[in-house]
């Protein structure tokens, strides 16, 4: 459930005043067949250690976290979900592409 953010009002003399809430649009998750996920290796700023990045997911944060959890458990490694990307520790491109294809996601291998 999304939190409703109140504007900073300390006191109002109007007895009929109602707080205005900031409405955030909830992003709908596209079905897997309509998504193209990019799977790549990244070593930048990680002391030379490779991580597999999955980018291009269109949807809400909860569905992205669920997909990240699935990939981490299937690969048997750690990882995280940050800034709309899934980071999986190690070079698991082939395995992740295979898992995503079984889940009906379209994948694109980026890089070498």
LOVEXRO-271484 format. One record per atom (N, C-alpha, C, O): residue number from 0; x, y, z; atom name. Coordinates in steps of 0.05 Angstrom, whole numbers. Example, Ala and Ser with C-alpha at 12.3 -4.5 7.8 and 13.67 -1.06 7.14 Angstrom:
BEGIN
   num     east    north       up   atome
     0      264     -114      156       N
     0      246      -90      156      CA
     0      264      -66      156       C
     0      285      -66      169       O
     1      257      -45      142       N
     1      273      -21      143      CA
     1      258        1      157       C
     1      268       23      161       O
// end
This chain:
BEGIN
   num     east    north       up   atome
     0       17      -23        0       N
     0        0        0        0      CA
     0       18       25        0       C
     0       36       27       16       O
     1       13       43      -17       N
     1       29       67      -20      CA
     1       22       86        2       C
     1       -1       90       10       O
     2       43       99       12       N
     2       39      119       33      CA
     2       29      145       20       C
     2       37      152       -2       O
     3       12      159       34       N
     3        2      185       24      CA
     3       18      207       38       C
     3       20      208       63       O
     4       31      223       22       N
     4       48      244       33      CA
     4       31      270       37       C
     4       20      280       19       O
     5       31      279       62       N
     5       17      304       68      CA
     5       36      327       62       C
     5       60      325       66       O
     6       25      349       53       N
     6       41      373       50      CA
     6       46      384       77       C
     6       31      379       96       O
     7       67      399       80       N
     7       75      410      105      CA
     7       57      433      114       C
     7       62      456      107       O
     8       35      427      128       N
     8       17      446      139      CA
     8       17      443      169       C
     8       12      421      179       O
     9       23      464      183       N
     9       24      463      212      CA
     9       -3      469      224       C
     9      -12      456      242       O
    10      -16      490      213       N
    10      -42      497      224      CA
    10      -59      511      203       C
    10      -48      526      186       O
    11      -84      505      203       N
    11     -103      518      184      CA
    11     -127      529      200       C
    11     -137      515      217       O
    12     -135      554      193       N
    12     -158      565      207      CA
    12     -184      557      194       C
    12     -205      562      206       O
    13     -183      545      171       N
    13     -207      537      157      CA
    13     -217      510      169       C
    13     -202      491      167       O
    14     -241      510      180       N
    14     -251      485      192      CA
    14     -258      463      171       C
    14     -259      440      177       O
    15     -262      472      146       N
    15     -269      453      125      CA
    15     -245      444      108       C
    15     -248      431       88       O
    16     -221      451      117       N
    16     -197      445      102      CA
    16     -191      415      102       C
    16     -192      403      123       O
    17     -185      405       79       N
    17     -177      376       77      CA
    17     -149      375       66       C
    17     -142      390       48       O
    18     -133      358       77       N
    18     -105      355       67      CA
    18     -106      345       38       C
    18     -122      329       30       O
    19      -87      355       22       N
    19      -84      346       -5      CA
    19      -61      326       -5       C
    19      -39      331        6       O
    20      -65      303      -17       N
    20      -45      283      -18      CA
    20      -32      282      -45       C
    20      -44      288      -65       O
    21       -6      276      -45       N
    21        8      273      -70      CA
    21        1      246      -81       C
    21        6      225      -69       O
    22      -11      246     -105       N
    22      -19      221     -117      CA
    22        4      211     -135       C
    22       12      225     -153       O
    23       14      187     -128       N
    23       35      175     -144      CA
    23       22      154     -162       C
    23        5      138     -153       O
    24       29      155     -187       N
    24       19      135     -205      CA
    24       32      108     -200       C
    24       57      107     -198       O
    25       17       87     -198       N
    25       28       61     -194      CA
    25       33       49     -221       C
    25       15       47     -238       O
    26       58       42     -226       N
    26       66       32     -252      CA
    26       56        3     -255       C
    26       61      -13     -237       O
    27       42       -2     -276       N
    27       32      -29     -281      CA
    27       55      -46     -294       C
    27       70      -36     -310       O
    28       56      -70     -286       N
    28       76      -88     -296      CA
    28       67     -100     -322       C
    28       44     -111     -324       O
    29       83      -98     -343       N
    29       77     -110     -369      CA
    29       78     -140     -367       C
    29       94     -151     -351       O
    30       62     -155     -382       N
    30       65     -184     -383      CA
    30       93     -192     -393       C
    30      105     -177     -408       O
    31      102     -215     -384       N
    31      129     -224     -392      CA
    31      134     -224     -422       C
    31      156     -218     -431       O
    32      114     -232     -438       N
    32      118     -234     -467      CA
    32      123     -207     -480       C
    32      133     -205     -502       O
    33      115     -185     -467       N
    33      118     -158     -478      CA
    33      143     -144     -468       C
    33      149     -122     -477       O
    34      159     -157     -451       N
    34      183     -145     -440      CA
    34      208     -156     -454       C
    34      209     -180     -460       O
    35      227     -139     -458       N
    35      253     -147     -468      CA
    35      274     -140     -447       C
    35      279     -116     -442       O
    36      286     -160     -434       N
    36      305     -155     -413      CA
    36      333     -158     -424       C
    36      339     -177     -439       O
    37      350     -140     -417       N
    37      378     -140     -425      CA
    37      395     -153     -403       C
    37      394     -144     -380       O
    38      410     -173     -411       N
    38      427     -188     -392      CA
    38      456     -182     -399       C
    38      464     -187     -422       O
    39      472     -171     -380       N
    39      499     -163     -386      CA
    39      517     -168     -361       C
    39      507     -172     -339       O
    40      543     -167     -366       N
    40      563     -170     -345      CA
    40      574     -142     -339       C
    40      578     -126     -357       O
    41      579     -137     -313       N
    41      590     -111     -305      CA
    41      612     -116     -285       C
    41      608     -132     -266       O
    42      635     -102     -288       N
    42      657     -104     -269      CA
    42      665      -77     -259       C
    42      683      -75     -242       O
    43      652      -56     -268       N
    43      659      -29     -260      CA
    43      653      -24     -231       C
    43      632      -31     -221       O
    44      672      -12     -217       N
    44      670       -4     -189      CA
    44      663      -28     -171       C
    44      649      -24     -151       O
    45      672      -51     -178       N
    45      666      -75     -161      CA
    45      692      -90     -155       C
    45      691     -114     -150       O
    46      715      -76     -156       N
    46      741      -88     -150      CA
    46      747     -111     -168       C
    46      760     -131     -159       O
    47      739     -110     -193       N
    47      744     -131     -213      CA
    47      726     -155     -211       C
    47      729     -173     -228       O
    48      708     -156     -193       N
    48      690     -179     -191      CA
    48      666     -175     -209       C
    48      655     -153     -212       O
    49      658     -196     -223       N
    49      637     -194     -242      CA
    49      609     -198     -229       C
    49      606     -214     -211       O
    50      590     -182     -239       N
    50      562     -186     -231      CA
    50      546     -187     -257       C
    50      554     -174     -277       O
    51      525     -201     -256       N
    51      507     -203     -279      CA
    51      484     -183     -274       C
    51      470     -184     -254       O
    52      480     -165     -293       N
    52      459     -145     -291      CA
    52      436     -152     -309       C
    52      439     -161     -332       O
    53      412     -149     -299       N
    53      387     -153     -315      CA
    53      373     -126     -314       C
    53      364     -117     -293       O
    54      371     -113     -338       N
    54      359      -86     -339      CA
    54      336      -87     -360       C
    54      334     -105     -376       O
    55      320      -66     -359       N
    55      298      -63     -378      CA
    55      271      -72     -368       C
    55      252      -74     -384       O
    56      269      -79     -342       N
    56      243      -88     -332      CA
    56      224      -65     -330       C
    56      231      -43     -319       O
    57      200      -69     -340       N
    57      179      -48     -339      CA
    57      157      -58     -320       C
    57      143      -77     -326       O
    58      156      -44     -297       N
    58      135      -53     -277      CA
    58      141      -41     -250       C
    58      159      -24     -247       O
    59      125      -50     -231       N
    59      128      -39     -204      CA
    59      151      -53     -189       C
    59      161      -73     -198       O
    60      159      -41     -167       N
    60      183      -49     -152      CA
    60      179      -77     -140       C
    60      198      -93     -138       O
    61      155      -84     -132       N
    61      150     -110     -119      CA
    61      154     -133     -139       C
    61      166     -153     -132       O
    62      144     -129     -164       N
    62      148     -150     -184      CA
    62      177     -153     -191       C
    62      186     -175     -197       O
    63      192     -131     -192       N
    63      220     -132     -198      CA
    63      235     -147     -175       C
    63      253     -163     -181       O
    64      228     -142     -150       N
    64      240     -156     -128      CA
    64      234     -186     -129       C
    64      251     -203     -122       O
    65      209     -193     -137       N
    65      202     -221     -139      CA
    65      218     -235     -160       C
    65      227     -258     -157       O
    66      222     -222     -183       N
    66      238     -233     -204      CA
    66      267     -236     -195       C
    66      280     -256     -201       O
    67      277     -216     -181       N
    67      305     -218     -171      CA
    67      308     -241     -151       C
    67      328     -254     -151       O
    68      288     -245     -134       N
    68      289     -267     -115      CA
    68      289     -294     -129       C
    68      303     -312     -121       O
    69      273     -296     -150       N
    69      272     -321     -166      CA
    69      299     -326     -179       C
    69      309     -349     -177       O
    70      312     -306     -191       N
    70      337     -310     -204      CA
    70      359     -317     -184       C
    70      376     -334     -189       O
    71      359     -304     -161       N
    71      379     -310     -140      CA
    71      377     -338     -130       C
    71      397     -352     -126       O
    72      352     -347     -126       N
    72      348     -374     -115      CA
    72      355     -395     -136       C
    72      366     -416     -129       O
    73      348     -391     -162       N
    73      354     -410     -183      CA
    73      385     -412     -188       C
    73      395     -434     -194       O
    74      399     -389     -185       N
    74      428     -390     -190      CA
    74      443     -398     -165       C
    74      466     -405     -166       O
    75      430     -396     -142       N
    75      443     -404     -117      CA
    75      464     -384     -108       C
    75      484     -392      -95       O
    76      460     -359     -114       N
    76      480     -338     -106      CA
    76      465     -314      -95       C
    76      440     -313      -94       O
    77      480     -295      -85       N
    77      469     -270      -74      CA
    77      465     -250      -96       C
    77      472     -254     -119       O
    78      452     -228      -88       N
    78      448     -206     -107      CA
    78      430     -186      -95       C
    78      423     -187      -71       O
    79      422     -166     -111       N
    79      404     -145     -101      CA
    79      388     -133     -123       C
    79      393     -139     -147       O
    80      369     -117     -116       N
    80      353     -102     -135      CA
    80      357      -72     -129       C
    80      349      -63     -108       O
    81      369      -58     -147       N
    81      374      -29     -143      CA
    81      369      -14     -169       C
    81      376      -23     -191       O
    82      357       10     -167       N
    82      354       28     -189      CA
    82      341       15     -213       C
    82      349       21     -236       O
    83      322       -3     -209       N
    83      308      -15     -231      CA
    83      324      -37     -245       C
    83      317      -46     -267       O
    84      346      -46     -233       N
    84      362      -68     -244      CA
    84      365      -90     -223       C
    84      364      -85     -199       O
    85      369     -114     -233       N
    85      374     -137     -216      CA
    85      404     -143     -219       C
    85      414     -147     -241       O
    86      418     -145     -196       N
    86      446     -151     -196      CA
    86      449     -179     -184       C
    86      440     -185     -162       O
    87      462     -197     -199       N
    87      467     -224     -190      CA
    87      497     -228     -188       C
    87      511     -222     -208       O
    88      507     -238     -166       N
    88      536     -240     -162      CA
    88      547     -263     -180       C
    88      536     -285     -181       O
    89      568     -256     -195       N
    89      581     -276     -212      CA
    89      571     -274     -241       C
    89      553     -259     -247       O
    90      585     -290     -258       N
    90      578     -291     -286      CA
    90      558     -313     -291       C
    90      566     -336     -294       O
    91      532     -307     -292       N
    91      511     -327     -295      CA
    91      493     -319     -319       C
    91      469     -325     -318       O
    92      504     -307     -339       N
    92      488     -297     -362      CA
    92      472     -320     -375       C
    92      448     -317     -379       O
    93      486     -341     -382       N
    93      472     -363     -396      CA
    93      449     -375     -379       C
    93      427     -380     -390       O
    94      454     -380     -354       N
    94      434     -391     -337      CA
    94      410     -372     -333       C
    94      387     -381     -333       O
    95      416     -347     -330       N
    95      395     -327     -326      CA
    95      378     -324     -351       C
    95      353     -322     -350       O
    96      391     -324     -374       N
    96      376     -322     -400      CA
    96      358     -347     -402       C
    96      335     -344     -411       O
    97      368     -370     -395       N
    97      351     -395     -396      CA
    97      328     -393     -377       C
    97      305     -401     -385       O
    98      332     -384     -353       N
    98      310     -381     -333      CA
    98      289     -361     -343       C
    98      265     -366     -341       O
    99      298     -338     -353       N
    99      280     -317     -362      CA
    99      264     -327     -386       C
    99      240     -320     -388       O
   100      276     -342     -404       N
   100      262     -352     -427      CA
   100      240     -372     -418       C
   100      219     -373     -430       O
   101      246     -388     -398       N
   101      226     -407     -387      CA
   101      202     -392     -375       C
   101      179     -402     -375       O
   102      208     -368     -364       N
   102      187     -351     -352      CA
   102      172     -334     -373       C
   102      157     -316     -366       O
   103      178     -338     -399       N
   103      166     -324     -422      CA
   103      176     -295     -425       C
   103      162     -280     -439       O
   104      199     -288     -414       N
   104      210     -262     -419      CA
   104      227     -264     -444       C
   104      241     -284     -449       O
   105      227     -242     -460       N
   105      246     -240     -482      CA
   105      272     -229     -471       C
   105      271     -210     -456       O
   106      294     -240     -480       N
   106      320     -231     -469      CA
   106      338     -223     -492       C
   106      336     -232     -515       O
   107      356     -205     -485       N
   107      377     -196     -504      CA
   107      403     -197     -490       C
   107      406     -184     -469       O
   108      422     -211     -501       N
   108      449     -213     -489      CA
   108      465     -188     -498       C
   108      469     -184     -522       O
   109      475     -172     -479       N
   109      489     -148     -485      CA
   109      518     -152     -477       C
   109      524     -162     -456       O
   110      536     -144     -495       N
   110      565     -146     -489      CA
   110      576     -173     -498       C
   110      561     -189     -510       O
   111      601     -177     -492       N
   111      616     -201     -501      CA
   111      605     -226     -493       C
   111      617     -247     -500       O
// end
